[in-house]
């Protein structure tokens, strides 16, 4: 199958591109290297993809560059490119609106030229539900951050294109994906790096906020399975194992063998208090089940951090 992955240099995008290649698909990866975090992280993600048979990388900004020629023959488009994060979305709304909405609209118009398109997978987020995101897909969408607002707007734009122009849409709402290659701004990445270097860890809020945790391999399994999903469906994608930030820190401390030194700061605006995906529909429709438990997933991420340190010191 000919696939297009936007955000291909990111955490999930690069991992998905590798999985698709391993499964025998052709992949066009698109990324613009928006400097949300240092470019070397993304270049490292791409290192295992560049030069591989079946993979072609396109450095392009969906907001301004035409990608019609790159999606023309696509059978599946995985739209993962987005501006993530809560805090900056309050102070730079135009950036989030352009990356998460304008870029999506331009991509949707580009794929109208793709005559063989079987699926358009839109990567959404639990943030569309708001502060308490625990339940199934019938939960009201009440985003409490500009980030969540722009991701929900992207969903609605895709849905309008599906209803009016026949876009073969499937929406996946991700819940707290973690594992090797996790973005450096994300909590578990920050926690592990701080423990390994003996630095204090900043916890925003009281640490009792709860997250549903999705290991990257389980996330990829669900994304691949969504190619067989009925057109028009929305699915929560979560690993099923919830834990508070303080519980995660305790587990990571046991794995690393270091007691975390914590300092607490005021909770961030728009931060979610509780997330926990009901994935009954995903399991019923596609037979998907999470396979990697939280302790094993955290250990794998710690091992990846150790390996990065070894390579950096070499």
Long-range contacts (C-beta under 8 A, 24 or more apart in sequence): 1-25, 1-26, 1-75, 1-76, 1-118, 1-227, 2-26, 2-28, 2-73, 2-74, 2-75, 2-76, 2-116, 3-27, 3-28, 3-74, 3-75, 3-76, 3-77, 3-78, 4-28, 4-29, 4-30, 4-70, 4-71, 4-74, 4-76, 4-77, 4-78, 5-29, 5-30, 5-78, 5-80, 6-30, 6-31, 6-62, 6-77, 6-78, 6-79, 6-80, 6-81, 6-107, 7-31, 7-79, 7-80, 7-81, 7-82, 7-123, 8-46, 8-49, 8-57, 8-80, 9-33, 9-42, 9-43, 9-45, 9-46, 10-42, 10-45, 10-80, 10-81, 10-183, 11-45, 11-177, 11-181, 11-182, 11-183, 11-216, 12-80, 12-123, 12-174, 12-177, 12-216, 12-219, 12-220, 13-45, 13-78, 13-80, 13-81, 14-42, 14-45, 14-46, 14-48, 14-49, 14-181, 15-180, 15-181, 15-216, 15-220, 16-78, 16-80, 16-220, 16-223, 17-49, 17-55, 18-48, 18-49, 19-220, 19-224, 20-224, 21-49, 21-52, 21-54, 21-55, 23-224, 25-54, 25-76, 26-54, 26-55, 27-54, 27-55, 27-56, 28-56, 28-57, 28-58, 28-70, 28-71, 28-74, 29-55, 29-56, 29-57, 29-58, 30-57, 30-58, 30-60, 30-62, 30-67, 30-70, 30-81, 31-57, 31-58, 31-59, 31-60, 31-81, 32-59, 32-60, 32-61, 32-62, 32-63, 32-65, 32-81, 33-59, 34-61, 34-83, 34-99, 36-83, 36-84, 36-85, 36-88, 36-185, 37-183, 37-184, 37-185, 38-184, 41-183, 41-184, 45-181, 61-103, 62-103, 62-104, 62-106, 62-107, 63-98, 63-99, 63-102, 63-103, 63-106, 66-110, 67-106, 67-107, 67-110, 68-110, 68-113, 71-107, 71-110, 71-111, 71-113, 71-114, 72-113, 72-114, 72-115, 73-114, 73-116, 74-111, 74-114, 74-116, 74-117, 75-116, 75-117, 75-118, 75-119, 76-117, 76-118, 76-119, 76-120, 76-121, 76-227, 77-107, 77-111, 77-114, 77-117, 77-119, 77-120, 77-121, 78-121, 78-123, 78-223, 79-104, 79-107, 79-120, 79-121, 79-122, 79-123, 80-123, 82-123, 82-151, 82-154, 83-147, 83-150, 84-147, 84-183, 84-185, 85-147, 85-185, 86-127, 86-145, 86-147, 86-268, 86-269, 86-270, 86-271, 87-268, 87-269, 89-145, 89-146, 89-147, 89-150, 89-270, 90-145, 90-146, 90-269, 90-270, 93-146, 96-146, 96-147, 96-150, 97-150, 99-150, 100-147, 100-150, 100-151, 100-153, 100-154, 101-150, 101-153, 101-154, 101-157, 104-154, 104-157, 104-158, 105-157, 108-157, 108-158, 108-161, 108-167, 111-167, 112-165, 117-167, 117-168, 118-168, 118-227, 119-168, 119-170, 119-226, 119-227, 119-229, 119-231, 120-158, 120-167, 120-168, 120-169, 120-170, 121-170, 121-171, 121-172, 121-223, 121-226, 121-227, 122-154, 122-155, 122-158, 122-169, 122-170, 122-171, 122-172, 123-172, 123-174, 124-151, 124-152, 124-154, 124-155, 124-171, 124-172, 124-173, 124-174, 124-234, 125-151, 125-173, 125-174, 126-173, 126-174, 126-175, 126-176, 126-212, 126-236, 126-238, 126-272, 126-275, 126-277, 127-151, 127-270, 127-272, 128-152, 128-155, 128-173, 129-173, 129-275, 130-272, 131-271, 131-272, 131-273, 131-274, 132-272, 132-273, 132-274, 133-175, 133-272, 133-274, 133-275, 133-276, 133-277, 134-212, 134-274, 134-275, 134-276, 134-278, 135-276, 135-278, 136-236, 136-278, 136-280, 136-281, 137-173, 137-234, 137-235, 137-236, 137-278, 137-281, 144-270, 144-272, 145-269, 145-270, 145-271, 146-270, 147-270, 148-270, 155-234, 162-231, 162-232, 168-231, 169-231, 169-232, 170-226, 170-229, 170-230, 170-231, 170-232, 170-233, 170-234, 170-235, 171-233, 171-234, 171-235, 172-222, 172-223, 172-226, 172-234, 172-235, 172-237, 173-234, 173-235, 173-236, 173-237, 173-277, 174-214, 174-219, 174-237, 174-238, 175-211, 175-212, 175-213, 175-214, 175-236, 175-237, 175-238, 175-239, 175-275, 175-276, 175-277, 176-211, 176-212, 176-213, 176-214, 176-238, 176-275, 177-214, 177-215, 177-216, 177-219, 178-213, 178-214, 178-215, 178-216, 178-297, 178-298, 178-301, 179-215, 179-216, 179-217, 179-297, 179-300, 179-301, 179-304, 180-216, 180-300, 180-301, 180-304, 181-216, 181-304, 182-216, 182-301, 187-245, 187-248, 188-248, 188-252, 188-298, 188-301, 189-301, 189-305, 191-248, 191-249, 191-252, 191-260, 192-252, 192-256, 192-301, 192-302, 192-305, 193-305, 194-260, 195-252, 195-253, 195-256, 195-258, 195-260, 196-256, 196-258, 196-305, 196-306, 196-309, 198-258, 199-261, 200-261, 200-262, 200-263, 201-249, 201-260, 201-261, 201-262, 201-263, 202-263, 202-264, 202-265, 203-245, 203-246, 203-249, 203-262, 203-263, 203-264, 203-265, 204-264, 204-265, 204-266, 204-267, 204-268, 204-271, 205-245, 205-264, 205-266, 205-267, 205-268, 205-271, 206-264, 206-267, 207-244, 207-245, 207-246, 207-249, 207-262, 207-264, 208-244, 208-245, 208-246, 209-244, 209-245, 209-267, 209-271, 209-272, 209-273, 209-274, 210-242, 210-243, 210-244, 210-273, 210-274, 210-275, 210-276, 211-242, 211-243, 211-244, 211-245, 211-248, 211-272, 211-275, 212-238, 212-239, 212-240, 212-241, 212-242, 212-275, 212-276, 212-277, 213-238, 213-239, 213-241, 213-242, 213-243, 213-294, 213-297, 214-238, 214-239, 214-277, 214-290, 215-239, 215-290, 215-292, 215-294, 215-296, 215-297, 215-300, 217-291, 217-292, 218-290, 218-291, 218-292, 221-288, 221-291, 222-282, 222-286, 222-288, 225-282, 225-286, 225-287, 225-288, 226-286, 228-286, 229-285, 229-286, 230-285, 233-281, 233-285, 235-279, 235-281, 235-282, 235-285, 236-277, 236-278, 236-279, 236-281, 236-282, 237-277, 237-279, 237-282, 238-275, 238-276, 238-277, 238-279, 238-290, 239-277, 239-290, 239-292, 239-294, 239-297, 240-277, 240-279, 240-290, 241-290, 241-293, 241-294, 242-275, 242-276, 243-294, 248-298, 251-294, 251-295, 251-298, 252-298, 252-302, 255-295, 255-298, 255-299, 255-302, 256-302
